[in-house]
Amino acid sequence: MNLLIDIGNSRLKWANEQAGCGLSVTVVDYRQTGYLADLREIWRSLTVPEHLLVASVAESAVTAEVLDLANSLWPHTPTELPLAAAQAFGVTNAYQNPEKLGIDRWLALLAAHHYYPGSCCIVDCGTALTIDLINADGLHLGGLICPGLMVMKKALLANTAALEFERVAPQLMLADTTAAAIDNGVLAAGAGCIEAIVSRLEPTDHILLCGGDASLLAGQLNLNVQIDADLVFKGLSIVAAGKA
């Protein structure tokens, strides 16, 4: 059994990968007090993994404490933190310094190329909103990074005096309260960003959405999109298996 771990900018997700079984993903918010103790209790009940693969874009301190926990529970389990490469598993990285491409974006590219024949536009709707393009031959054509929905909302509230933070159900429509106006405006900005960028790109065979806000944004796009929440895990699985 492989234990696959994806540490993002706010959430930690992990999945057990066993032969013949699908991925079962569990999510925790590592910004919550006591998350490590909770994680220890959950992980203690797991079968000792044969391999541990970790993809992290979090601060180094967060990554270190998760690795320390894993090592304390499974001291003999090999651990790998893959990095983006110039070329691997049929994918060629567009970056001049390949290792500078975020590992989450790289793994999503590997998964897209492996599981979705043809060209793909990958939109990760997380803390950051990233868009990457890969052609049918596995050539990464580059990407963009924009603020995600929550980052936009927090930036607006942090720089505007009289606005209060409140969660409402956003919709692409005019609002009659300030809270709804903020959320609807942020949603419009995110959806508009995606549509504006995709409209300027060469048409692709697949537009893949992942990340925490994928479902929310997918419902507001005038695009034919597919949601694949497990792209990063699928990429980790490819690395683990050494699939070419």
One Martini backbone bead per residue (centre of mass of N, CA, C, O) as a GRO file, in nm:
protein
  244
    1MET     BB    1   0.095   0.037   0.024
    2ASN     BB    2   0.026   0.366  -0.061
    3LEU     BB    3   0.101   0.697   0.057
    4LEU     BB    4  -0.072   0.987  -0.037
    5ILE     BB    5   0.042   1.336  -0.029
    6ASP     BB    6  -0.134   1.661  -0.015
    7ILE     BB    7   0.010   1.986   0.029
    8GLY     BB    8  -0.125   2.277   0.053
    9ASN     BB    9  -0.219   2.608   0.144
   10SER     BB   10  -0.457   2.464   0.363
   11ARG     BB   11  -0.453   2.157   0.279
   12LEU     BB   12  -0.473   1.807   0.369
   13LYS     BB   13  -0.416   1.517   0.167
   14TRP     BB   14  -0.512   1.164   0.155
   15ALA     BB   15  -0.414   0.833   0.011
   16ASN     BB   16  -0.489   0.509  -0.052
   17GLU     BB   17  -0.291   0.270  -0.239
   18GLN     BB   18  -0.437  -0.010  -0.399
   19ALA     BB   19  -0.462  -0.283  -0.560
   20GLY     BB   20  -0.773  -0.253  -0.725
   21CYS     BB   21  -0.815   0.032  -0.597
   22GLY     BB   22  -0.933   0.314  -0.516
   23LEU     BB   23  -0.942   0.638  -0.419
   24SER     BB   24  -0.928   0.755  -0.074
   25VAL     BB   25  -1.008   1.074   0.036
   26THR     BB   26  -0.858   1.289   0.282
   27VAL     BB   27  -0.941   1.589   0.478
   28VAL     BB   28  -0.744   1.865   0.613
   29ASP     BB   29  -0.696   2.150   0.823
   30TYR     BB   30  -0.380   2.286   0.911
   31ARG     BB   31  -0.494   2.554   1.062
   32GLN     BB   32  -0.587   2.381   1.283
   33THR     BB   33  -0.597   2.315   1.595
   34GLY     BB   34  -0.466   1.988   1.640
   35TYR     BB   35  -0.416   1.829   1.368
   36LEU     BB   36  -0.180   1.637   1.440
   37ALA     BB   37  -0.324   1.466   1.651
   38ASP     BB   38  -0.546   1.369   1.463
   39LEU     BB   39  -0.359   1.245   1.250
   40ARG     BB   40  -0.225   1.035   1.431
   41GLU     BB   41  -0.480   0.871   1.498
   42ILE     BB   42  -0.544   0.793   1.207
   43TRP     BB   43  -0.263   0.675   1.112
   44ARG     BB   44  -0.239   0.446   1.328
   45SER     BB   45  -0.472   0.268   1.170
   46LEU     BB   46  -0.285   0.209   0.951
   47THR     BB   47  -0.126   0.057   0.729
   48VAL     BB   48   0.181   0.001   0.655
   49PRO     BB   49   0.353   0.158   0.431
   50GLU     BB   50   0.566   0.113   0.159
   51HIS     BB   51   0.501   0.410   0.059
   52LEU     BB   52   0.589   0.769   0.052
   53LEU     BB   53   0.412   1.042  -0.101
   54VAL     BB   54   0.502   1.398  -0.138
   55ALA     BB   55   0.307   1.691  -0.200
   56SER     BB   56   0.438   2.033  -0.166
   57VAL     BB   57   0.328   2.400  -0.115
   58ALA     BB   58   0.405   2.454   0.157
   59GLU     BB   59   0.543   2.533   0.418
   60SER     BB   60   0.821   2.395   0.553
   61ALA     BB   61   0.705   2.349   0.841
   62VAL     BB   62   0.465   2.176   0.757
   63THR     BB   63   0.615   1.955   0.609
   64ALA     BB   64   0.798   1.870   0.847
   65GLU     BB   65   0.572   1.781   1.050
   66VAL     BB   66   0.456   1.559   0.868
   67LEU     BB   67   0.717   1.395   0.832
   68ASP     BB   68   0.768   1.344   1.131
   69LEU     BB   69   0.512   1.185   1.181
   70ALA     BB   70   0.556   0.962   0.973
   71ASN     BB   71   0.834   0.866   1.088
   72SER     BB   72   0.724   0.787   1.373
   73LEU     BB   73   0.527   0.562   1.255
   74TRP     BB   74   0.727   0.494   0.978
   75PRO     BB   75   1.062   0.445   0.982
   76HIS     BB   76   1.076   0.221   0.719
   77THR     BB   77   0.949   0.420   0.519
   78PRO     BB   78   0.974   0.535   0.222
   79THR     BB   79   1.047   0.875   0.111
   80GLU     BB   80   0.890   1.100  -0.133
   81LEU     BB   81   0.976   1.422  -0.304
   82PRO     BB   82   0.876   1.529  -0.575
   83LEU     BB   83   0.986   1.685  -0.877
   84ALA     BB   84   1.013   1.876  -1.122
   85ALA     BB   85   1.081   1.818  -1.465
   86ALA     BB   86   1.182   1.839  -1.786
   87GLN     BB   87   1.132   1.513  -1.817
   88ALA     BB   88   0.837   1.293  -1.785
   89PHE     BB   89   0.609   1.067  -1.866
   90GLY     BB   90   0.572   1.234  -2.155
   91VAL     BB   91   0.660   1.516  -2.026
   92THR     BB   92   0.720   1.862  -2.110
   93ASN     BB   93   0.867   2.130  -1.974
   94ALA     BB   94   0.844   2.487  -2.006
   95TYR     BB   95   1.048   2.553  -1.806
   96GLN     BB   96   1.364   2.673  -1.763
   97ASN     BB   97   1.310   2.592  -1.452
   98PRO     BB   98   1.159   2.309  -1.378
   99GLU     BB   99   1.161   2.307  -1.051
  100LYS     BB  100   0.968   2.574  -1.034
  101LEU     BB  101   0.741   2.403  -1.074
  102GLY     BB  102   0.480   2.310  -0.931
  103ILE     BB  103   0.403   2.000  -0.819
  104ASP     BB  104   0.098   2.010  -0.868
  105ARG     BB  105   0.114   2.087  -1.167
  106TRP     BB  106   0.289   1.851  -1.263
  107LEU     BB  107   0.103   1.617  -1.175
  108ALA     BB  108  -0.140   1.710  -1.344
  109LEU     BB  109   0.003   1.675  -1.615
  110LEU     BB  110   0.057   1.374  -1.596
  111ALA     BB  111  -0.240   1.289  -1.565
  112ALA     BB  112  -0.359   1.417  -1.817
  113HIS     BB  113  -0.179   1.264  -2.023
  114HIS     BB  114  -0.261   0.972  -1.927
  115TYR     BB  115  -0.603   1.006  -1.906
  116TYR     BB  116  -0.614   1.244  -2.152
  117PRO     BB  117  -0.637   1.232  -2.459
  118GLY     BB  118  -0.475   1.498  -2.570
  119SER     BB  119  -0.563   1.809  -2.509
  120CYS     BB  120  -0.503   2.032  -2.214
  121CYS     BB  121  -0.684   2.220  -1.968
  122ILE     BB  122  -0.568   2.325  -1.647
  123VAL     BB  123  -0.774   2.395  -1.353
  124ASP     BB  124  -0.684   2.532  -1.042
  125CYS     BB  125  -0.924   2.587  -0.764
  126GLY     BB  126  -0.764   2.740  -0.532
  127THR     BB  127  -0.588   2.957  -0.369
  128ALA     BB  128  -0.486   2.923  -0.644
  129LEU     BB  129  -0.522   3.010  -0.989
  130THR     BB  130  -0.450   2.767  -1.233
  131ILE     BB  131  -0.309   2.754  -1.574
  132ASP     BB  132  -0.267   2.476  -1.803
  133LEU     BB  133  -0.092   2.358  -2.100
  134ILE     BB  134  -0.137   2.055  -2.304
  135ASN     BB  135  -0.050   1.853  -2.545
  136ALA     BB  136  -0.071   1.552  -2.714
  137ASP     BB  137   0.262   1.521  -2.678
  138GLY     BB  138   0.335   1.653  -2.378
  139LEU     BB  139   0.349   1.964  -2.411
  140HIS     BB  140   0.421   2.226  -2.224
  141LEU     BB  141   0.292   2.571  -2.275
  142GLY     BB  142   0.213   2.671  -1.997
  143GLY     BB  143   0.116   2.940  -1.755
  144LEU     BB  144  -0.103   3.056  -1.485
  145ILE     BB  145  -0.138   3.295  -1.203
  146CYS     BB  146  -0.401   3.338  -0.970
  147PRO     BB  147  -0.624   3.436  -0.762
  148GLY     BB  148  -0.829   3.309  -0.557
  149LEU     BB  149  -1.125   3.351  -0.412
  150MET     BB  150  -1.028   3.392  -0.113
  151VAL     BB  151  -0.799   3.587  -0.175
  152MET     BB  152  -0.973   3.809  -0.297
  153LYS     BB  153  -1.152   3.854  -0.051
  154LYS     BB  154  -0.930   3.920   0.158
  155ALA     BB  155  -0.808   4.159   0.004
  156LEU     BB  156  -1.058   4.337   0.008
  157LEU     BB  157  -1.101   4.342   0.322
  158ALA     BB  158  -0.806   4.447   0.396
  159ASN     BB  159  -0.855   4.724   0.190
  160THR     BB  160  -1.142   4.773   0.339
  161ALA     BB  161  -1.293   4.923   0.595
  162ALA     BB  162  -1.638   4.842   0.610
  163LEU     BB  163  -1.589   4.538   0.574
  164GLU     BB  164  -1.726   4.211   0.615
  165PHE     BB  165  -1.692   3.883   0.703
  166GLU     BB  166  -1.889   3.662   0.489
  167ARG     BB  167  -2.082   3.376   0.427
  168VAL     BB  168  -2.208   3.295   0.108
  169ALA     BB  169  -2.400   3.213  -0.171
  170PRO     BB  170  -2.280   3.234  -0.469
  171GLN     BB  171  -2.365   3.442  -0.761
  172LEU     BB  172  -2.434   3.542  -1.099
  173MET     BB  173  -2.538   3.833  -0.952
  174LEU     BB  174  -2.706   4.068  -0.824
  175ALA     BB  175  -2.697   4.242  -0.513
  176ASP     BB  176  -2.852   4.332  -0.167
  177THR     BB  177  -2.567   4.284  -0.032
  178THR     BB  178  -2.246   4.307   0.059
  179ALA     BB  179  -2.171   4.011   0.092
  180ALA     BB  180  -2.289   3.919  -0.183
  181ALA     BB  181  -2.129   4.116  -0.362
  182ILE     BB  182  -1.856   3.997  -0.301
  183ASP     BB  183  -1.901   3.698  -0.378
  184ASN     BB  184  -2.007   3.753  -0.666
  185GLY     BB  185  -1.759   3.911  -0.764
  186VAL     BB  186  -1.549   3.689  -0.720
  187LEU     BB  187  -1.682   3.478  -0.900
  188ALA     BB  188  -1.674   3.650  -1.158
  189ALA     BB  189  -1.366   3.678  -1.167
  190GLY     BB  190  -1.294   3.378  -1.186
  191ALA     BB  191  -1.467   3.303  -1.434
  192GLY     BB  192  -1.360   3.529  -1.621
  193CYS     BB  193  -1.068   3.442  -1.622
  194ILE     BB  194  -1.103   3.165  -1.748
  195GLU     BB  195  -1.256   3.252  -2.008
  196ALA     BB  196  -1.047   3.453  -2.115
  197ILE     BB  197  -0.812   3.256  -2.145
  198VAL     BB  198  -0.941   3.025  -2.310
  199SER     BB  199  -1.023   3.213  -2.556
  200ARG     BB  200  -0.696   3.259  -2.624
  201LEU     BB  201  -0.671   2.970  -2.684
  202GLU     BB  202  -0.631   2.686  -2.801
  203PRO     BB  203  -0.812   2.437  -2.861
  204THR     BB  204  -0.929   2.170  -2.655
  205ASP     BB  205  -1.025   1.851  -2.553
  206HIS     BB  206  -0.969   1.949  -2.246
  207ILE     BB  207  -1.130   2.070  -1.939
  208LEU     BB  208  -0.975   2.077  -1.623
  209LEU     BB  209  -1.096   2.050  -1.288
  210CYS     BB  210  -0.961   2.157  -0.973
  211GLY     BB  211  -1.015   2.190  -0.652
  212GLY     BB  212  -1.215   2.343  -0.408
  213ASP     BB  213  -1.369   2.539  -0.651
  214ALA     BB  214  -1.464   2.368  -0.896
  215SER     BB  215  -1.774   2.338  -0.866
  216LEU     BB  216  -1.846   2.636  -0.845
  217LEU     BB  217  -1.718   2.725  -1.123
  218ALA     BB  218  -1.844   2.523  -1.323
  219GLY     BB  219  -2.144   2.648  -1.291
  220GLN     BB  220  -2.028   2.943  -1.438
  221LEU     BB  221  -1.943   2.816  -1.710
  222ASN     BB  222  -1.910   2.857  -2.076
  223LEU     BB  223  -1.803   2.545  -2.057
  224ASN     BB  224  -1.651   2.234  -2.131
  225VAL     BB  225  -1.623   2.054  -1.835
  226GLN     BB  226  -1.406   1.874  -1.605
  227ILE     BB  227  -1.400   1.696  -1.302
  228ASP     BB  228  -1.076   1.633  -1.122
  229ALA     BB  229  -0.981   1.593  -0.793
  230ASP     BB  230  -0.726   1.362  -0.853
  231LEU     BB  231  -0.474   1.459  -1.016
  232VAL     BB  232  -0.243   1.459  -0.810
  233PHE     BB  233  -0.272   1.162  -0.725
  234LYS     BB  234  -0.232   1.045  -1.007
  235GLY     BB  235   0.054   1.154  -1.032
  236LEU     BB  236   0.173   1.006  -0.788
  237SER     BB  237   0.105   0.724  -0.897
  238ILE     BB  238   0.288   0.739  -1.141
  239VAL     BB  239   0.549   0.774  -0.986
  240ALA     BB  240   0.526   0.515  -0.812
  241ALA     BB  241   0.501   0.317  -1.076
  242GLY     BB  242   0.661   0.417  -1.333
  243LYS     BB  243   0.498   0.531  -1.561
  244ALA     BB  244   0.533   0.576  -1.928
   0.00000   0.00000   0.00000
